[in-house]
Amino acid sequence: MCDAVSLNDSARDFSVSCFAAGAGWRLLALTTCLPLIAEIISVDEITQTGAPNNAGANRPSNPPFIRSGHLTAPGFSEHRIYWEEYGSLAGEPVIVMHGGPGAGSQSSFARFFNPQRYRVILFDQRGCGKSTPSASDDDATSALTDNTTQHLIDDVLALRHELSINGKMHVFGGSWGSTLALAYAIAHPETVQTLILRSVFLCRRADVDYFFQGNAAEFAVDPLAMPVPGTYLDFPTAWRHFVDAIPPEDRSDVVKGLAKAFSAPPRTEAERERLVKGASACVAWEGSASHLNRDELSHGQPNQKYALTAARILVHYMINGGFLGAGGETNRDNNYILDHVARLRNIPVHVVHGRYDRVCNLYQAEALVRALRNAGNHAVNFFITTAGHSSFEPETDSRLCTIMNELPPMIPPETVSL
């Protein structure tokens, strides 16, 4: 699940400044070593050396941009992973896992981190954002091939190698980004200094159905039926628009129906229109449910390219249980994260979850926190905010910034090799 911040929504959601940005940050030169398993195809050199434009008292300042590039994914793969760095090259590394899956990164995610303390790495997961190939193409086969959670974990390892992150790092993720952050930490706990998780998503069948299934099976007979708890109960108008885009014969299993609709490239303009309609409905539904204080239909329609990308990758992962399990096992009934939390017992974990989050229900965060504590992790901090799903709602925004400002420093500092 994503942060559901559309291109039109992002500016007006930035309502709380995380830190007062000082002028004249000093950006250090970096000598990059050639990797053994991955390769940077292109790098944009440092383009900003002074303080960012801070016009507008309520507009947050992003840390200074350092550089960006594309990484050839490890193995025999067509994927090229786009990444960006912000802040200070000598800072504590923090890697940000974006949501969706398929939503892509935004430079605004860097705003949670003090640029004098942190080195912030953003990247677009396979198939989305500026990574290639793109799932927005009419034929998304290449974008969805070799696109599993294990592949994403391997990409993080490749980025660590390429960017000379040799020690531990903070791992920061929200919604699906929290799923990936947890899966990565379970696989490689020795590389994680701290986990900072927002809007926890455990990617179990019940979690997915809470958001996507609801009363869809009964909808044609009784659109106001209430057979099970779900997001649909809080957003009936937006839910109607979503379900109307799904053929009645596919509503008994909405995720399976969407997977069928997205499974083949369109052959005619009519097929492409149906594909775009389904993808747009899927993304619009999530956008409608993501904010506590917004009319459920005020978000507008997503751009077609973004809708195709986000919806296809999202459904690709949901129909396969997030590819969580041994060997990327495709099990929609998985309980992988809770079954493996013992591997996180020595990692400090900070969880921030909106009480009124209807995309990722609060029970998921509660289940994770209880499991971590039962596994012997005594460094779990759990914050429930008066908010919905989005990280940019004021109380959640403020709490995330506070956590990053108050983390104990790495001793000794784990910085890049200069």
Secondary structure, DSSP 8 states (H G I E B T S, - for coil): ------TTTHHHH--S--S---S------------SS-EEEEEE-----S-----STT------EEEEEEEE-SSS---EEEEEEEE-TTSEEEEEE-STTTT---GGGGGGS-TTTEEEEEE--TTSTT-BS-TTSSS-HHHHTT-SHHHHHHHHHHHHHHTT--S-EEEEEEEHHHHHHHHHHHH-GGGEEEEEEEEE----HHHHHHHHTTTGGGTTT-TT--SS--GGGT-HHHHHHHHHTS-GGGGGGHHHHHHHHTSS---SHHHHHHHHHHHHHHHHHHHHHS-TTS-TTTT----HHHHHHHHHHHHHHHTTGGG-SGGG---TT--HHHHTGGGGTTS-EEEEEETT-SSS-HHHHHHHHHHHHHTT---EEEEEES--S-TTSHHHHHHHHHHHHHS---SS------
